Amino acid sequence: MFAASVKSFYDLFKEHPETINSSNMSTLAIGSIVSFFVALLAVKFLIGYLQKHGFKLFGYYRIIVGLALFSMLYFKII
């Protein structure tokens, strides 16, 4: 993900160098740091939940959504 972000940033800078300034860089840095910590919290929560409850609820959810989608496709609702 980091390499893809760097390439995207490089391509943007190459095409539109005027859009990159110190104000945008500080906003990008703050957003990256905040998103990193939110991702850490989300992963920690998910691992804790899975250790306590396992994949059973996730399995039921996938089966129900799959059946609903199959039914909608079969009856041409979507």
NUTI-760549 format. One record per atom (N, C-alpha, C): residue number from 1; residue in one letter; atom name; x, y, z. Coordinates in steps of 0.05 Angstrom, whole numbers, plus 5000, padded with zeros to 4 digits. Layout:
residues N
{seq:NUM&type:a&atom:CA&x:X&y:Y&z:Z};
...
//
This chain:
residues 78
{seq:1&type:m&atom:N&x:5017&y:4976&z:5000};
{seq:1&type:m&atom:CA&x:5000&y:5000&z:5000};
{seq:1&type:m&atom:C&x:5018&y:5025&z:5000};
{seq:2&type:f&atom:N&x:5039&y:5024&z:5015};
{seq:2&type:f&atom:CA&x:5057&y:5047&z:5016};
{seq:2&type:f&atom:C&x:5069&y:5053&z:4988};
{seq:3&type:a&atom:N&x:5078&y:5032&z:4975};
{seq:3&type:a&atom:CA&x:5090&y:5036&z:4948};
{seq:3&type:a&atom:C&x:5069&y:5047&z:4928};
{seq:4&type:a&atom:N&x:5044&y:5037&z:4930};
{seq:4&type:a&atom:CA&x:5023&y:5046&z:4912};
{seq:4&type:a&atom:C&x:5017&y:5076&z:4918};
{seq:5&type:s&atom:N&x:5017&y:5083&z:4944};
{seq:5&type:s&atom:CA&x:5012&y:5111&z:4951};
{seq:5&type:s&atom:C&x:5034&y:5129&z:4941};
{seq:6&type:v&atom:N&x:5059&y:5120&z:4944};
{seq:6&type:v&atom:CA&x:5081&y:5136&z:4934};
{seq:6&type:v&atom:C&x:5080&y:5140&z:4904};
{seq:7&type:k&atom:N&x:5073&y:5119&z:4889};
{seq:7&type:k&atom:CA&x:5071&y:5121&z:4860};
{seq:7&type:k&atom:C&x:5048&y:5140&z:4853};
{seq:8&type:s&atom:N&x:5026&y:5138&z:4866};
{seq:8&type:s&atom:CA&x:5003&y:5156&z:4861};
{seq:8&type:s&atom:C&x:5011&y:5185&z:4866};
{seq:9&type:f&atom:N&x:5024&y:5189&z:4888};
{seq:9&type:f&atom:CA&x:5033&y:5216&z:4895};
{seq:9&type:f&atom:C&x:5053&y:5227&z:4874};
{seq:10&type:y&atom:N&x:5071&y:5210&z:4866};
{seq:10&type:y&atom:CA&x:5091&y:5218&z:4845};
{seq:10&type:y&atom:C&x:5077&y:5225&z:4819};
{seq:11&type:d&atom:N&x:5058&y:5208&z:4810};
{seq:11&type:d&atom:CA&x:5043&y:5214&z:4786};
{seq:11&type:d&atom:C&x:5028&y:5240&z:4787};
{seq:12&type:l&atom:N&x:5015&y:5245&z:4810};
{seq:12&type:l&atom:CA&x:5000&y:5270&z:4814};
{seq:12&type:l&atom:C&x:5019&y:5293&z:4813};
{seq:13&type:f&atom:N&x:5041&y:5291&z:4826};
{seq:13&type:f&atom:CA&x:5061&y:5313&z:4826};
{seq:13&type:f&atom:C&x:5072&y:5318&z:4798};
{seq:14&type:k&atom:N&x:5076&y:5297&z:4783};
{seq:14&type:k&atom:CA&x:5087&y:5300&z:4756};
{seq:14&type:k&atom:C&x:5067&y:5314&z:4738};
{seq:15&type:e&atom:N&x:5041&y:5308&z:4741};
{seq:15&type:e&atom:CA&x:5021&y:5320&z:4724};
{seq:15&type:e&atom:C&x:5012&y:5348&z:4733};
{seq:16&type:h&atom:N&x:5011&y:5352&z:4759};
{seq:16&type:h&atom:CA&x:5001&y:5377&z:4770};
{seq:16&type:h&atom:C&x:5018&y:5387&z:4793};
{seq:17&type:p&atom:N&x:5042&y:5397&z:4787};
{seq:17&type:p&atom:CA&x:5061&y:5405&z:4809};
{seq:17&type:p&atom:C&x:5050&y:5428&z:4825};
{seq:18&type:e&atom:N&x:5032&y:5444&z:4814};
{seq:18&type:e&atom:CA&x:5022&y:5467&z:4829};
{seq:18&type:e&atom:C&x:5003&y:5459&z:4852};
{seq:19&type:t&atom:N&x:4992&y:5435&z:4852};
{seq:19&type:t&atom:CA&x:4973&y:5427&z:4873};
{seq:19&type:t&atom:C&x:4987&y:5418&z:4898};
{seq:20&type:i&atom:N&x:5013&y:5413&z:4897};
{seq:20&type:i&atom:CA&x:5028&y:5404&z:4920};
{seq:20&type:i&atom:C&x:5042&y:5429&z:4933};
{seq:21&type:n&atom:N&x:5032&y:5436&z:4957};
{seq:21&type:n&atom:CA&x:5045&y:5458&z:4972};
{seq:21&type:n&atom:C&x:5047&y:5450&z:5001};
{seq:22&type:s&atom:N&x:5059&y:5467&z:5018};
{seq:22&type:s&atom:CA&x:5063&y:5459&z:5046};
{seq:22&type:s&atom:C&x:5037&y:5455&z:5061};
{seq:23&type:s&atom:N&x:5016&y:5469&z:5054};
{seq:23&type:s&atom:CA&x:4990&y:5466&z:5067};
{seq:23&type:s&atom:C&x:4979&y:5438&z:5061};
{seq:24&type:n&atom:N&x:4980&y:5430&z:5036};
{seq:24&type:n&atom:CA&x:4971&y:5404&z:5028};
{seq:24&type:n&atom:C&x:4988&y:5381&z:5040};
{seq:25&type:m&atom:N&x:5013&y:5386&z:5042};
{seq:25&type:m&atom:CA&x:5031&y:5365&z:5053};
{seq:25&type:m&atom:C&x:5025&y:5361&z:5083};
{seq:26&type:s&atom:N&x:5020&y:5382&z:5098};
{seq:26&type:s&atom:CA&x:5014&y:5378&z:5126};
{seq:26&type:s&atom:C&x:4987&y:5364&z:5130};
{seq:27&type:t&atom:N&x:4968&y:5371&z:5113};
{seq:27&type:t&atom:CA&x:4942&y:5357&z:5114};
{seq:27&type:t&atom:C&x:4945&y:5327&z:5107};
{seq:28&type:l&atom:N&x:4961&y:5322&z:5087};
{seq:28&type:l&atom:CA&x:4966&y:5294&z:5079};
{seq:28&type:l&atom:C&x:4980&y:5279&z:5102};
{seq:29&type:a&atom:N&x:5000&y:5291&z:5115};
{seq:29&type:a&atom:CA&x:5014&y:5278&z:5136};
{seq:29&type:a&atom:C&x:4996&y:5273&z:5160};
{seq:30&type:i&atom:N&x:4980&y:5292&z:5168};
{seq:30&type:i&atom:CA&x:4961&y:5288&z:5190};
{seq:30&type:i&atom:C&x:4941&y:5266&z:5183};
{seq:31&type:g&atom:N&x:4930&y:5267&z:5159};
{seq:31&type:g&atom:CA&x:4911&y:5246&z:5151};
{seq:31&type:g&atom:C&x:4924&y:5218&z:5151};
{seq:32&type:s&atom:N&x:4948&y:5216&z:5142};
{seq:32&type:s&atom:CA&x:4962&y:5190&z:5142};
{seq:32&type:s&atom:C&x:4967&y:5180&z:5170};
{seq:33&type:i&atom:N&x:4975&y:5197&z:5188};
{seq:33&type:i&atom:CA&x:4980&y:5188&z:5216};
{seq:33&type:i&atom:C&x:4954&y:5180&z:5229};
{seq:34&type:v&atom:N&x:4933&y:5196&z:5226};
{seq:34&type:v&atom:CA&x:4907&y:5189&z:5238};
{seq:34&type:v&atom:C&x:4897&y:5163&z:5227};
{seq:35&type:s&atom:N&x:4898&y:5159&z:5201};
{seq:35&type:s&atom:CA&x:4888&y:5135&z:5189};
{seq:35&type:s&atom:C&x:4904&y:5110&z:5197};
{seq:36&type:f&atom:N&x:4930&y:5113&z:5202};
{seq:36&type:f&atom:CA&x:4946&y:5091&z:5212};
{seq:36&type:f&atom:C&x:4937&y:5082&z:5239};
{seq:37&type:f&atom:N&x:4932&y:5101&z:5257};
{seq:37&type:f&atom:CA&x:4924&y:5094&z:5284};
{seq:37&type:f&atom:C&x:4895&y:5083&z:5285};
{seq:38&type:v&atom:N&x:4878&y:5093&z:5268};
{seq:38&type:v&atom:CA&x:4851&y:5083&z:5267};
{seq:38&type:v&atom:C&x:4851&y:5054&z:5256};
{seq:39&type:a&atom:N&x:4868&y:5049&z:5236};
{seq:39&type:a&atom:CA&x:4871&y:5022&z:5226};
{seq:39&type:a&atom:C&x:4882&y:5003&z:5247};
{seq:40&type:l&atom:N&x:4901&y:5012&z:5263};
{seq:40&type:l&atom:CA&x:4911&y:4995&z:5285};
{seq:40&type:l&atom:C&x:4889&y:4988&z:5305};
{seq:41&type:l&atom:N&x:4873&y:5008&z:5312};
{seq:41&type:l&atom:CA&x:4850&y:5002&z:5330};
{seq:41&type:l&atom:C&x:4830&y:4983&z:5318};
{seq:42&type:a&atom:N&x:4824&y:4987&z:5293};
{seq:42&type:a&atom:CA&x:4805&y:4969&z:5280};
{seq:42&type:a&atom:C&x:4815&y:4940&z:5279};
{seq:43&type:v&atom:N&x:4840&y:4937&z:5272};
{seq:43&type:v&atom:CA&x:4851&y:4910&z:5271};
{seq:43&type:v&atom:C&x:4852&y:4897&z:5299};
{seq:44&type:k&atom:N&x:4859&y:4913&z:5319};
{seq:44&type:k&atom:CA&x:4860&y:4903&z:5347};
{seq:44&type:k&atom:C&x:4832&y:4894&z:5355};
{seq:45&type:f&atom:N&x:4811&y:4911&z:5349};
{seq:45&type:f&atom:CA&x:4784&y:4904&z:5356};
{seq:45&type:f&atom:C&x:4776&y:4878&z:5341};
{seq:46&type:l&atom:N&x:4781&y:4876&z:5316};
{seq:46&type:l&atom:CA&x:4773&y:4852&z:5300};
{seq:46&type:l&atom:C&x:4787&y:4827&z:5311};
{seq:47&type:i&atom:N&x:4812&y:4828&z:5317};
{seq:47&type:i&atom:CA&x:4826&y:4805&z:5327};
{seq:47&type:i&atom:C&x:4815&y:4797&z:5354};
{seq:48&type:g&atom:N&x:4809&y:4816&z:5371};
{seq:48&type:g&atom:CA&x:4797&y:4810&z:5397};
{seq:48&type:g&atom:C&x:4769&y:4798&z:5394};
{seq:49&type:y&atom:N&x:4753&y:4809&z:5376};
{seq:49&type:y&atom:CA&x:4727&y:4798&z:5372};
{seq:49&type:y&atom:C&x:4728&y:4769&z:5361};
{seq:50&type:l&atom:N&x:4746&y:4764&z:5343};
{seq:50&type:l&atom:CA&x:4749&y:4737&z:5331};
{seq:50&type:l&atom:C&x:4759&y:4717&z:5352};
{seq:51&type:q&atom:N&x:4777&y:4726&z:5370};
{seq:51&type:q&atom:CA&x:4786&y:4708&z:5390};
{seq:51&type:q&atom:C&x:4764&y:4700&z:5410};
{seq:52&type:k&atom:N&x:4745&y:4718&z:5415};
{seq:52&type:k&atom:CA&x:4723&y:4712&z:5433};
{seq:52&type:k&atom:C&x:4700&y:4697&z:5419};
{seq:53&type:h&atom:N&x:4694&y:4705&z:5394};
{seq:53&type:h&atom:CA&x:4670&y:4695&z:5381};
{seq:53&type:h&atom:C&x:4675&y:4677&z:5357};
{seq:54&type:g&atom:N&x:4698&y:4678&z:5346};
{seq:54&type:g&atom:CA&x:4704&y:4661&z:5323};
{seq:54&type:g&atom:C&x:4691&y:4671&z:5297};
{seq:55&type:f&atom:N&x:4691&y:4655&z:5277};
{seq:55&type:f&atom:CA&x:4681&y:4662&z:5250};
{seq:55&type:f&atom:C&x:4652&y:4653&z:5246};
{seq:56&type:k&atom:N&x:4639&y:4642&z:5266};
{seq:56&type:k&atom:CA&x:4612&y:4631&z:5263};
{seq:56&type:k&atom:C&x:4592&y:4653&z:5253};
{seq:57&type:l&atom:N&x:4592&y:4675&z:5266};
{seq:57&type:l&atom:CA&x:4573&y:4697&z:5259};
{seq:57&type:l&atom:C&x:4579&y:4707&z:5231};
{seq:58&type:f&atom:N&x:4605&y:4710&z:5225};
{seq:58&type:f&atom:CA&x:4613&y:4718&z:5198};
{seq:58&type:f&atom:C&x:4604&y:4698&z:5177};
{seq:59&type:g&atom:N&x:4606&y:4673&z:5183};
{seq:59&type:g&atom:CA&x:4597&y:4652&z:5164};
{seq:59&type:g&atom:C&x:4567&y:4654&z:5159};
{seq:60&type:y&atom:N&x:4551&y:4657&z:5180};
{seq:60&type:y&atom:CA&x:4522&y:4660&z:5177};
{seq:60&type:y&atom:C&x:4515&y:4685&z:5160};
{seq:61&type:y&atom:N&x:4529&y:4706&z:5166};
{seq:61&type:y&atom:CA&x:4525&y:4731&z:5151};
{seq:61&type:y&atom:C&x:4530&y:4727&z:5122};
{seq:62&type:r&atom:N&x:4552&y:4714&z:5115};
{seq:62&type:r&atom:CA&x:4559&y:4709&z:5087};
{seq:62&type:r&atom:C&x:4538&y:4691&z:5073};
{seq:63&type:i&atom:N&x:4529&y:4671&z:5087};
{seq:63&type:i&atom:CA&x:4509&y:4653&z:5075};
{seq:63&type:i&atom:C&x:4483&y:4669&z:5070};
{seq:64&type:i&atom:N&x:4474&y:4685&z:5089};
{seq:64&type:i&atom:CA&x:4449&y:4700&z:5086};
{seq:64&type:i&atom:C&x:4452&y:4720&z:5063};
{seq:65&type:v&atom:N&x:4474&y:4735&z:5062};
{seq:65&type:v&atom:CA&x:4478&y:4754&z:5041};
{seq:65&type:v&atom:C&x:4480&y:4740&z:5014};
{seq:66&type:g&atom:N&x:4493&y:4718&z:5013};
{seq:66&type:g&atom:CA&x:4495&y:4702&z:4988};
{seq:66&type:g&atom:C&x:4468&y:4693&z:4978};
{seq:67&type:l&atom:N&x:4452&y:4682&z:4996};
{seq:67&type:l&atom:CA&x:4425&y:4673&z:4989};
{seq:67&type:l&atom:C&x:4407&y:4696&z:4979};
{seq:68&type:a&atom:N&x:4410&y:4719&z:4993};
{seq:68&type:a&atom:CA&x:4394&y:4743&z:4986};
{seq:68&type:a&atom:C&x:4403&y:4752&z:4958};
{seq:69&type:l&atom:N&x:4428&y:4753&z:4953};
{seq:69&type:l&atom:CA&x:4438&y:4762&z:4927};
{seq:69&type:l&atom:C&x:4430&y:4742&z:4905};
{seq:70&type:f&atom:N&x:4432&y:4717&z:4910};
{seq:70&type:f&atom:CA&x:4424&y:4697&z:4891};
{seq:70&type:f&atom:C&x:4394&y:4699&z:4884};
{seq:71&type:s&atom:N&x:4378&y:4703&z:4905};
{seq:71&type:s&atom:CA&x:4349&y:4706&z:4901};
{seq:71&type:s&atom:C&x:4343&y:4731&z:4885};
{seq:72&type:m&atom:N&x:4357&y:4753&z:4890};
{seq:72&type:m&atom:CA&x:4352&y:4778&z:4875};
{seq:72&type:m&atom:C&x:4360&y:4775&z:4846};
{seq:73&type:l&atom:N&x:4381&y:4760&z:4841};
{seq:73&type:l&atom:CA&x:4390&y:4755&z:4813};
{seq:73&type:l&atom:C&x:4370&y:4736&z:4800};
{seq:74&type:y&atom:N&x:4361&y:4716&z:4814};
{seq:74&type:y&atom:CA&x:4343&y:4696&z:4802};
{seq:74&type:y&atom:C&x:4316&y:4709&z:4795};
{seq:75&type:f&atom:N&x:4306&y:4726&z:4813};
{seq:75&type:f&atom:CA&x:4280&y:4739&z:4807};
{seq:75&type:f&atom:C&x:4283&y:4766&z:4793};
{seq:76&type:k&atom:N&x:4307&y:4771&z:4783};
{seq:76&type:k&atom:CA&x:4313&y:4795&z:4767};
{seq:76&type:k&atom:C&x:4305&y:4821&z:4781};
{seq:77&type:i&atom:N&x:4311&y:4822&z:4807};
{seq:77&type:i&atom:CA&x:4306&y:4846&z:4822};
{seq:77&type:i&atom:C&x:4329&y:4866&z:4818};
{seq:78&type:i&atom:N&x:4353&y:4855&z:4814};
{seq:78&type:i&atom:CA&x:4376&y:4873&z:4808};
{seq:78&type:i&atom:C&x:4387&y:4865&z:4781};
//
